[in-house]
Amino acid sequence: MTRFLSGIQPSGTPHLGNYFGAIAQHIEAAAMLGDKDSALFFIADYHALNSIQNRDELAMRVRDVAATYLALGLDTDKALFFRQSDVPEVTELTWLLSSCTGMGLLERGTSYKDKVNRGQSASVGLFTYPVLMAADILIYDSDIVPVGKDQQQHVEFAQDMAKHFNHAFGGGEEVLKYPKWKFSKVPKVPGTDGDKMSKTYGNTIDIFVSGKPLKKQVNAIVTDSRLPEEPKDPDELNALGILNLFLSDEEQADWAERIRAGGEGAPGYGHIKKEIMARMDDRFGDARERYTALMSDGDKAWDDAEDILREGGKKARAIAQPVLDRCLEAVGMRNARRTPSSMS
């Protein structure tokens, strides 16, 4: 059995970068694997504490992530969906890993440096983020961890920490399983300014907006003053790069050919933006209604979602506990717990 694991940061309103970069592939993987023990998705609320230190905001953002995945069709009969904090074994493994992880490894972390340079507080939690992420991966005997290019290093850190732990405590045996990273199918989703779509850059298009708010966001896509009939290089058009997310290979080729040729009837920027909005309405229309219901106060649908998260957490713990037991046995703590009299 191959186990597929991914964590989702509760970072706020979901956008096209979240969807095409991760969510769509998670939903697809759950459907393909078809076994709850094979596909695990957790909401990384422990990690979120590095940037969110308001209890109401954190609760709302966790709810936002859960509502997003459920509205978009994650099949929780075929995947475990849960909160990171519902599996306390993760934090216990984090400490065990910290005991044999060198400072030099963490000091090489590019994500920490990037976030501090952007103004985030240089907390201990942010610095040791890779250790917690490694524990997230290793506690479930994960095989495959899908990531974007910017997260590859964290999986490599988890590989290093597993090696260090196995060497220190395993006596040549594999106590912790060696995970592998896999790049997402869409490593970079372009934002409205042409850079990677990210809330940090303020260049997102939200998946659950409609009408005038959607039009405002799509119209923010940067273009130039060239007329529709002027021939253009399709690869240089950011608006087309966003539209291509929704198009089949054949459709992409057709749009590219017409833009490259130019002339009468060639699509201009207005045509591309209009098509983006139409495709979004078609792709996300039904999901928007489900999302709105899940985010409404007092809606029974949210009670059902809470039940899904709690049940997912229980089943995830059933996977995590034997792994933690192996680790405690390896370091000599599990035996001590079983025979406290030996310490007297």
N, C-alpha and C positions, 0 to 999 in steps of 0.2 A: 504494500500500500504506500502510495506517495502522499505525503501530507503537505498541503498548501496553506501558508499562513500570511496574513497581512494585518497591519494595524492602521487605524484611521484616526488622524488627529481631529479633534473637535474644534476646527478653526473658523467656524462661522458659515455663512450662507454658501451653499455649493455652487460651483461654476463649471463651465465647460472643461476647464483644465482638470478639475477633480473627476469629472465624469469620464472623459475619454482617456485620461491618464491612469485611472485606477478603477473607479466604480463599475464601469461597463465590463471590464475584464474580470473583476471579482464575481459579478453576477454570472458571467459566462462560465467561469471556472467551477462555481458551485453546481451549476446545472450539468456540467460535463462529468465531474467527479462523482456526484450522486451519492456520497457517503458522508454523514455528519462528522465522522472522525477524520475525514480527508480534507475538508475545507473549513478553516477557522478564520473568523474576522472579528477583531476586537476594537472597541472605541478606546483610544489611548488617553484616558482621563488622568492617569498619573503623570504622563508626559506633559499634559496641558497645564499642570500647576506651575511650570516654569514661566508661563506667560499670562495665565489667567488666575488671579487671586481674589476673585469675587464669587462667592458660593452660588448666587443666583445666575450669574453669567455662565459659570461652568455647567450648571444643571441644564440651562437652556441650550447650550451648545452640544451637549451630549444628546439631548433630545433631538436636536436638529439633525445630527448625523444618523441617528436611528431612524427618524422619520424619512430621511432621504433614501437610505438603502431599502427600507420596506416599501416606500412609495414607488421606487424604480424597479421593484420586482425581485429582490433577493429572496430565494426560496429557502426558508429556514427549516424546511423538512429535509434539505440536502446540505445544509451548512450550519455550523455553530456561529452564532452572532451574540456577542456579550461585551460587558464592560471590563476593561483591564483590571480595575480595582476589585472586581468580584472574584479574582483569583489571587489571593494574598501570597501564594507560593512564589509568585513572580518576584516580590520584593525580598523574600528570603534567599532566593537564588542570586539576586543582585548582590547581596552582601558576600555570599560565598565567592562569586566571581571577582568582586572587588579585592578580595584578599590575595589574589594571585595575578592581578592585572597591573602592569607597570604604568607609572605616570607618563612615561614617554609615549606609550600607545595613545593615551587620551590627548596628549598635547599635540599630536599630529591631526587631530580632528578638524577638518575644514568647516564642518557645519557650525561648530562652536564659535570659531573665529568669525565666520560670516555673520552670525546672529549678533555677536557683540559689536561688530563694526557697524551694524545697522541700528544700534541703540538698545538692544535687549540687555537686561541686567545680567552681569557675569556671576550668576549664582553657582553654588556647588551642584545643584540639581542640573543646571544646564551643562556644566562641565562633564558630569558623570552620566549624562543622557545616554551615551553609547553603551554603558554597562547595563542600564535598565533595558535598553532595546535588545541587547544580546540575551538578557534573561527572558524577554518576551519570546524570542525566537527559539532558544534552547529548551525552555521548560516544556514545550510541547513536542519534542523530538521532530521538529520541522525539517522537511526535505527541501522545499522550494519557497523562496521569499521573493515575490515580485516587487521590483523597485524601479524608481526613476534613476537616471544617471547620478543625481545628487545624493542618493541614498545608498549607492553601492558600497561606499566606504564603511557604512555602519554594519552591513552584513559581513564584510571582510573583517571588521573588528570582532564580530561574534564568532567567526571562524577562528581567529587568533585566540580569543578567550577560551573557546572550547579546547583548543590544543594545549593552552597553558594549564587549564584545570586538569585535563586528562594526564598531562605529564607530571603535575605536582601531586595528584592524588590517585591517579588511576593505575599506577604500576604497570603501564603498558596497555591497559584495557581502555576501551572506549566508554567512558562514563557518560559523557555528553556527545550527542550525535553531531556530526559535521554538516552544517546547512549549506545550501547553494543559493546564490542570487540569480534572478532572471529579470532581464529588462522588460518593462512594459512595452506593449505593442506600439504605443504612441509615446515615445520618450519626451517629446516637447509639444505642447499645445500652444500655438501662438496667441498672444494677447492682442488687445485692440491697438497697441502701439508697436507690435511686431516682436517684442521681447516675450519670454516665457510668461504665460498667463499665471498671474499670482496676485493674491490680495495685497501682498507687500508692495507691488508695483502699481496698484490701482488700475489695472488694465483688464478686468474680468467681465465676462458676460454670464450672468446668473442663469441657472437652468430652470428655475421655477418662476421667473418673472414673465409677464405677458403684457400685451397692449402697449401703452405709451412708455412705461419703464423699460420694456424690452427694446422698443424702437430707439430710445435714448442711448442705451448701452451699445446697440449694434451700430448706430450712427457715429459712435465715438471711434470706430475703426479708422485708423489713419489712412488717408489716400492722397493722391496728388491731383493736379488740375487737368490731366490728359482727358480728352474726349473719348467716348465709347468706341468711335470708329478708328481711333489710332491703334495700330498694332502694338502689343505689349508682350513682355516676357511673363508668362503665367507664374513662374517661380518667384518673381519679384513682388507679386501682389499679395499682401498680407490678408486682405479680405477673402481672396480665393483660397488661401491656406486654411482659413477658418471654415469656409463652406465645404472644403474637401473632406472635413471630418464627417460630414453627413452623406457624402456621395459614394456610390459604388465606383469601382475602377473604370468601368465604361463611361459613367457620367463624368468622372474627373477628366478623362481623355477628351470628351466632347466639349466641355467648358474650356479646357486649355486650348484646343484647336481653334475655337471661335475667337477667343481672346487674342491668340497669336496672329491670326489672320487679319483681324480688324475689319474695317469696311462697314457697309450698311447692315444693320441688324446685329452687330457684335454687341455682347453684353458689356455694360458699363458698371461703374462702382455701385450705382443705385440699384441696378438689376441684381448684383451679387448680394447686396445687403438685404434686399427684399426676399431673396431666396433663402438666406440664412434664417430670417424670421419665420418664414413658412415652414422650413424644415424643423425648426425648434418647436413650433406649435404642433407639428405632426408627431415629433418624437416624444415630447414631454407633456402634451396636453392632458392626458389622463392621469399621469403621475402628479401633475400639479394639484389636481383635485384631491388625490389621496394624501399628498403632503400637507395640504392646507387642513384637512381633517385631523391628521395626526398632530399637528401643531396647535390645534384649537384647545383652549382650556376646557377641562371637564369632559372631553370627548372620550367615549368608551374605547375607541380605537387605540388611544394611548395606553390605557390599562392593559390592553392585549399586547401592545408592544413591550411594556414593562415585563410582562410575563415571559415573553420571548427572550429578553435579555437575561432575566434571572435564571431561566431554565438553561440557556446557553452557558451561563457562568458555572452552573453546577456541573454540567457535562465537561466543560473545559477543565475544571478542577480535578475531575476524575482522571483526566489525561495527565495533568501536571503533577499530581501527588506522587505517583510512582517514580517519576523522573527526579523529583526533589528527594525522595527516599534514597534513590541510588547515590545522589550527591552527598547526602548526610552520612550514608554508610561509608562512602569513600573517604570523607574527611575524619571519620571516627566519632561523629556525634550521634548517629542513630543507635549504635551499640550502647553508648553511654546513657541514652534515654531509656533503653530497655532494661538496663541493669544499674540503677542508681546506687544500690548498695555497694557496688564495687568502688565507689568513690569515698566511702567512709573509712 
